[in-house]
Amino acid sequence: MTEKRTGQARLVMVLLMMGTLARFVYMALIIWPHHPPFAGDPSYMDDARNIVHLNFRALGDRTPVYPLLLALCGLNGWVVWVVQSVMGLVLSLMIFDMALRRTRHGPLSLLIGLACSLIPNVLTYEPFLLSEMLATFLVVSSVWLMVREEGPAYSTFGHPLGMGVLTALAGLTRPLLLCLVPVYFCFVIPPWPPANILKRPILKKAWLFAAPVIVLVLGWCEFNNLNHGFFTPTTRAGQQLMDQVTPYVELAPDRFAVLRDIWLKYRPDDETADMDPQNYTWNALPEMEARTGESEMQLLHDLTRLALYLEIHHPILCIRRAEQGWIQFWGEASADEVDWPQGLDMGFIEIAKPVMKFLTREIMGIFLILALFSLPCALFRWSVFTRIDYLIFAITPWASIFSSVTEFGNNFRFSVPFMPLIFYTVMTWGWASIKSVLSSKSQPIPSNEA
């Protein structure tokens, strides 16, 4: 083994040891004393049990990839924690590899990999039965695969196939990530110049990318169609869209009168001022079922139609609600940052958590500024950002807009899969800028003497 590879192996070992130690400390000091371990949305575990017992007729409430992971883990929360912690460590290794290829600086790449491994908003979800960690792993894996493809040795037809598989799995983990399919397609298969699209190698790459998306995503939608009569990746779309139109449901016309009136009955009177709505739909469903005689799946489909009607016919109100959700995506102060601790109990955790959340929001703000700055850079072809930077700038703001239009209340959770890429982009671009400034200052001033 060469000296260079030996040095890289040492950095990898340091990254893994520090990441592993931090996770045990986090579990011991924060998760275990303050929260029941492995709590989460019970619907994921319900679907996992249905998979184990081959009760496929009951599936459709959730997209299948995360429940399948729970089933493969034997429905054991401890095993899930170990698997998701390993995902976090592997994720940090991918970020380390991306940074090393970009900066050629080992210690800096170690710092970037460690920072992405210990992002509080990502680390929080590893011990819980929620899909954020798997979604983060799949999104980072897709970008890492794009980085690997940059080198000539990796420009093979296996790359678009792998990108298609990862994109489809990400969308079947969190349905909102299906919005990334067209963006990834444009980066895997460059649409310009148009004449190149008709060439046989380009068409072959396009089909290789599209095939797993068509087979997996549309296959799952057809499965739901056969099961429940609705061609959709998840039957929860109605609940999510109702969260989006919560403040103005009373504007629905009389043809939705039964659903509208029952739903308003369960909405709190002060909902219009509430920035974090609860899922009132689930409280209203039993009464809706009794009044209409429809099943839960049929009612959720009808609620989808109601919500879409309101978004289409009241676009200004929809934009205002989306604006609030978009701000949530990029971060806003949480209760533990603004509330005074009960009993005047102040410790390291009470101080460190708000600070870390504040720093995370600042990095996300810097990233958003860079993303906006990349638009004129791309227009005028300024060599400021790399192709991978533009990919990250494309998928993250687009996901923030799409999630803000389709759901409200959990938007900051939707930013979690992109946080390691946000940290990676800000840190690598900051290092490149500092290096450029220092190198320009170190150059000698040319003499005017002959």
C-alpha positions in Angstrom: 0.0 0.0 0.0 1.4 3.4 -1.0 2.0 6.1 1.6 -0.9 8.2 0.1 -3.4 5.3 0.5 -2.1 4.6 4.0 -2.8 8.2 5.0 -6.3 8.0 3.5 -7.0 4.7 5.3 -6.0 6.4 8.6 -8.3 9.3 8.0 -11.1 6.8 7.2 -10.5 5.0 10.5 -10.5 8.3 12.4 -13.8 9.2 10.8 -15.4 5.9 11.6 -14.2 5.9 15.2 -15.3 9.4 15.9 -18.6 8.9 14.3 -19.3 5.7 16.2 -18.2 7.3 19.5 -20.4 10.3 18.9 -23.5 8.1 18.3 -23.0 6.2 21.5 -22.6 9.4 23.5 -25.7 10.9 21.7 -27.8 7.8 22.6 -26.6 7.8 26.2 -27.0 11.5 27.0 -29.9 12.7 24.8 -32.1 9.9 23.4 -32.2 7.5 26.2 -32.9 9.9 29.2 -35.3 12.2 27.3 -37.2 10.0 24.8 -38.5 6.5 24.6 -36.1 4.7 22.2 -37.3 3.8 18.7 -40.6 5.8 18.8 -42.0 6.8 15.5 -45.0 6.7 13.2 -46.7 3.3 14.0 -47.9 3.1 10.4 -44.4 2.1 9.2 -44.3 -0.8 11.6 -47.9 -1.8 10.7 -46.9 -2.1 7.1 -43.7 -4.0 8.0 -45.8 -6.5 9.9 -48.2 -6.8 6.9 -45.1 -7.6 4.7 -43.8 -10.2 7.2 -47.3 -11.9 7.3 -47.7 -11.6 3.5 -50.8 -9.5 4.0 -50.3 -7.4 0.9 -53.9 -6.3 0.6 -53.3 -4.1 3.6 -50.4 -2.2 2.0 -50.6 1.2 0.4 -50.8 3.5 3.3 -47.1 4.1 3.1 -44.6 3.7 0.3 -42.9 0.3 0.6 -39.2 0.7 0.9 -38.9 1.8 4.6 -41.4 -0.8 5.9 -39.4 -3.4 3.9 -36.3 -2.3 5.7 -38.1 -2.7 9.1 -39.2 -6.2 8.0 -35.6 -7.1 7.0 -34.5 -6.0 10.4 -36.9 -8.5 12.0 -39.2 -5.7 13.4 -36.6 -5.1 16.0 -36.0 -1.5 17.0 -32.4 -2.2 18.2 -31.5 -3.7 14.9 -33.0 -0.7 13.1 -30.9 1.6 15.2 -27.8 -0.3 14.3 -28.6 -0.4 10.6 -29.5 3.3 10.5 -26.3 4.2 12.4 -24.3 2.3 9.9 -26.0 4.2 7.2 -24.9 7.4 8.9 -21.3 6.2 9.0 -21.4 5.1 5.4 -22.9 8.4 4.4 -20.0 10.3 6.1 -17.6 8.1 4.1 -19.3 9.0 0.8 -19.1 12.7 1.7 -15.4 12.2 2.7 -14.7 10.7 -0.7 -16.6 13.5 -2.5 -14.6 16.1 -0.6 -11.3 14.4 -1.1 -11.9 14.2 -4.9 -12.9 17.9 -4.9 -10.2 19.4 -2.5 -7.4 16.8 -2.6 -6.9 17.8 1.0 -7.1 14.8 3.5 -7.6 16.6 6.9 -10.2 19.0 5.4 -12.1 16.1 3.8 -12.0 14.4 7.2 -13.5 17.6 8.8 -16.2 17.8 6.2 -17.1 14.1 6.5 -17.3 14.3 10.3 -19.4 17.5 10.1 -21.9 15.7 7.8 -21.8 12.7 10.1 -22.8 14.7 13.2 -25.4 17.1 11.8 -27.9 17.2 14.7 -30.9 17.3 12.4 -29.7 14.1 10.7 -28.3 12.3 13.8 -31.7 12.8 15.6 -33.5 10.4 13.3 -31.1 7.5 13.4 -32.6 5.9 16.6 -36.2 6.3 15.5 -38.5 4.3 13.3 -38.9 7.1 10.7 -37.8 7.2 7.0 -35.6 10.3 7.2 -32.3 8.4 7.6 -32.9 6.0 4.7 -34.0 8.9 2.5 -30.9 10.8 3.4 -28.7 7.8 2.6 -30.3 7.3 -0.8 -30.1 11.0 -1.8 -26.4 11.2 -0.8 -25.7 7.9 -2.5 -27.2 9.2 -5.8 -25.0 12.3 -5.7 -21.9 10.3 -4.8 -22.6 8.0 -7.8 -22.7 11.1 -10.0 -19.3 12.2 -8.5 -17.9 8.8 -9.3 -19.1 9.0 -12.9 -17.2 12.3 -13.4 -14.0 10.3 -13.9 -13.4 8.7 -17.3 -12.9 5.3 -15.7 -16.5 5.3 -14.5 -18.4 6.5 -17.6 -20.2 3.3 -18.2 -23.8 2.3 -18.8 -24.0 1.0 -15.3 -24.1 4.6 -14.0 -27.6 5.6 -15.4 -29.0 2.3 -14.3 -27.7 2.8 -10.8 -29.0 6.4 -10.7 -32.4 5.2 -11.9 -32.5 2.6 -9.1 -31.5 5.0 -6.4 -33.9 7.7 -7.6 -36.8 5.2 -7.6 -35.9 3.8 -4.2 -35.7 7.4 -2.8 -39.2 8.2 -4.2 -40.6 4.9 -2.8 -39.1 5.9 0.6 -40.5 9.4 0.7 -43.0 10.1 -2.0 -42.0 13.8 -2.2 -38.6 12.8 -3.5 -40.3 11.6 -6.7 -40.0 15.3 -7.7 -36.3 14.7 -8.2 -36.7 12.2 -11.1 -36.8 14.9 -13.9 -33.8 16.8 -12.4 -31.7 13.7 -12.1 -32.7 12.7 -15.7 -31.4 16.1 -17.0 -28.1 15.6 -15.3 -27.6 12.0 -16.3 -28.9 12.6 -19.9 -27.9 16.2 -20.7 -30.8 17.7 -22.8 -28.5 20.1 -24.7 -27.7 20.2 -27.5 -31.0 18.5 -28.6 -29.4 16.7 -31.6 -27.4 14.5 -29.2 -30.5 13.1 -27.6 -31.3 11.1 -30.7 -27.9 9.3 -30.7 -28.0 5.6 -29.8 -25.7 5.8 -26.7 -27.7 8.7 -25.3 -31.0 6.9 -25.9 -29.6 3.8 -24.3 -28.5 5.7 -21.2 -32.0 7.3 -21.1 -33.7 4.0 -21.1 -31.4 2.5 -18.5 -32.2 5.4 -16.2 -35.9 5.3 -16.9 -36.4 1.5 -16.7 -36.1 1.1 -12.9 -38.2 4.2 -12.3 -40.9 2.9 -14.6 -40.8 -0.6 -13.2 -40.5 0.3 -9.5 -42.6 3.5 -9.2 -45.3 2.8 -11.7 -45.4 -0.9 -10.7 -46.1 0.2 -7.1 -48.8 2.6 -8.2 -50.4 -0.1 -10.2 -50.2 -2.4 -7.1 -52.2 0.3 -5.2 -54.6 0.6 -8.1 -55.3 -3.2 -8.0 -55.5 -3.1 -4.2 -57.5 0.1 -3.6 -58.6 1.4 -7.0 -56.2 4.4 -6.9 -53.2 4.8 -9.1 -51.0 6.6 -6.6 -47.7 5.9 -4.7 -49.4 6.5 -1.3 -53.0 6.8 -0.1 -52.0 9.5 2.3 -52.0 12.3 -0.3 -55.4 13.5 0.9 -54.2 14.0 4.5 -51.1 15.8 3.4 -52.9 18.1 1.0 -55.5 18.9 3.7 -52.8 20.1 6.0 -51.8 22.4 3.1 -55.2 24.0 2.7 -56.1 24.0 6.4 -56.7 27.8 6.9 -59.3 28.1 4.1 -61.2 24.8 3.9 -64.4 26.7 4.6 -64.1 28.1 1.1 -64.9 24.7 -0.4 -68.1 24.6 -2.5 -71.3 22.8 -1.4 -70.5 19.7 -3.5 -67.9 19.0 -0.8 -70.3 20.1 2.0 -70.3 16.8 4.0 -66.5 16.4 4.1 -65.9 20.2 4.5 -68.3 20.6 7.5 -67.1 17.5 9.3 -63.4 18.4 8.8 -64.0 22.0 10.1 -65.6 20.5 13.1 -62.3 19.0 14.1 -60.1 21.9 13.2 -59.3 24.2 16.1 -60.7 27.7 16.0 -57.2 29.3 16.0 -55.8 27.1 13.2 -55.1 30.1 11.0 -52.5 31.2 13.4 -51.0 27.8 13.9 -47.7 27.2 12.1 -47.5 23.5 13.0 -50.9 21.8 12.3 -51.7 18.4 13.5 -53.3 15.7 11.4 -56.9 16.6 12.0 -57.9 14.4 9.1 -57.5 11.2 11.1 -59.8 12.5 13.9 -62.5 13.4 11.4 -62.3 10.2 9.3 -64.5 8.0 11.6 -67.4 10.4 11.4 -66.9 10.8 7.6 -67.0 7.1 7.2 -70.3 6.9 9.2 -71.9 9.8 7.3 -70.9 8.8 3.8 -70.6 5.0 4.0 -67.2 5.1 2.2 -64.0 3.4 3.2 -61.0 5.3 4.5 -59.2 5.0 1.2 -62.2 6.4 -0.7 -62.5 9.3 1.7 -58.8 10.2 1.4 -59.2 10.2 -2.4 -62.2 12.6 -2.0 -60.2 14.8 0.4 -57.4 14.9 -2.3 -60.0 16.2 -4.8 -61.2 18.8 -2.2 -57.7 20.1 -1.5 -56.7 20.3 -5.1 -59.9 22.2 -5.9 -59.0 24.8 -3.2 -55.4 25.1 -4.4 -56.5 25.6 -8.0 -59.3 28.1 -7.3 -57.5 30.1 -4.6 -54.0 30.4 -5.9 -53.0 33.4 -3.8 -54.0 31.6 -0.6 -52.1 28.5 -1.8 -49.0 30.6 -2.5 -49.2 32.2 1.0 -49.4 28.8 2.7 -46.6 27.5 0.5 -44.5 30.5 1.5 -44.9 29.6 5.1 -43.9 26.0 4.4 -40.9 27.1 2.4 -39.6 29.1 5.3 -40.1 26.1 7.5 -38.0 24.0 5.1 -35.0 26.3 5.5 -35.4 26.5 9.2 -37.1 28.5 11.9 -36.6 28.8 15.7 -38.0 25.7 17.6 -39.5 25.7 21.0 -36.3 24.6 22.8 -34.5 27.6 21.4 -37.0 30.3 22.5 -38.6 28.8 25.7 -37.0 29.2 29.1 -36.1 25.8 30.6 -38.6 24.6 33.2 -37.3 24.6 36.8 -34.4 26.8 35.7 -32.6 23.6 34.8 -29.6 24.6 32.6 -27.0 22.2 31.4 -24.7 21.5 28.5 -27.5 20.0 26.4 -29.9 22.9 26.9 -27.1 25.3 25.7 -25.6 23.1 22.9 -28.8 22.1 21.1 -30.0 25.7 20.3 -26.5 26.7 19.3 -26.2 23.7 16.9 -29.6 24.3 15.4 -28.8 28.0 14.9 -25.5 27.1 13.2 -27.4 24.6 11.0 -29.8 27.3 9.9 -26.9 29.7 9.1 -25.3 27.1 6.9 -28.6 26.5 5.1 -28.9 30.2 4.6 -25.4 30.4 3.1 -26.3 27.5 0.8 -29.5 29.3 -0.4 -27.5 32.4 -1.2 -25.0 30.3 -3.2 -27.8 28.5 -5.0 -29.3 31.9 -6.1 -25.8 33.1 -7.1 -25.3 30.0 -9.2 -28.1 31.2 -11.6 -26.2 34.1 -13.1 -23.0 31.9 -13.0 -24.7 29.3 -15.2 -26.3 31.9 -17.5 -22.9 33.7 -18.2 -20.9 30.5 -18.0 -18.7 31.7 -15.1 -16.5 28.8 -13.9 -17.4 29.3 -10.2 -19.2 26.0 -9.4 -18.7 22.4 -10.5 -21.3 20.2 -12.2 -22.0 18.4 -8.9 -22.6 21.8 -7.2 -25.2 22.6 -9.8 -26.8 19.3 -9.3 -27.1 19.9 -5.5 -28.3 23.5 -6.2 -31.0 22.0 -8.5 -32.4 19.2 -6.4 -32.5 21.0 -3.0 -34.4 24.2 -3.8 -36.7 22.3 -6.2 -37.5 19.9 -3.3 -38.1 22.8 -1.0 -40.6 24.3 -3.4 -42.4 21.0 -4.2 -42.7 20.1 -0.6 -44.0 23.5 0.3 -46.8 23.2 -2.2 -47.9 19.7 -1.3 -47.7 19.5 2.5 -47.4 21.8 5.5 -46.2 21.3 9.1 -43.3 18.9 8.7 -41.4 20.8 6.1 -38.2 21.1 8.1 -38.1 17.3 8.2 -38.2 17.3 4.4 -34.9 19.2 4.4 -33.1 16.5 6.4 -32.2 14.3 3.4 -30.4 17.2 1.8 -28.5 18.5 4.8 -25.2 16.5 4.3 -25.1 17.8 0.8 -25.8 21.4 2.0 -22.9 21.1 4.5 -20.6 19.6 1.9 -21.3 22.3 -0.7 -20.9 25.2 1.8 -17.7 23.8 3.3 -16.0 22.8 0.0 -16.9 26.1 -1.7 -15.8 28.1 1.3 -12.4 26.3 1.3 -12.0 26.9 -2.4 -12.8 30.6 -2.0 -10.3 31.0 0.9 -7.7 29.1 -1.0 -8.2 31.3 -4.1 -7.9 34.5 -2.1 -4.7 33.3 -0.3 -3.1 32.1 -3.5 -3.8 35.4 -5.2 -2.2 37.4 -2.3 0.9 35.2 -2.3 1.7 35.9 -5.9 4.5 38.5 -6.3 3.5 41.9 -7.7 5.1 42.2 -11.2 7.9 44.8 -11.4 7.7 47.8 -13.7 11.4 47.7 -14.3 12.7 46.5 -17.7 
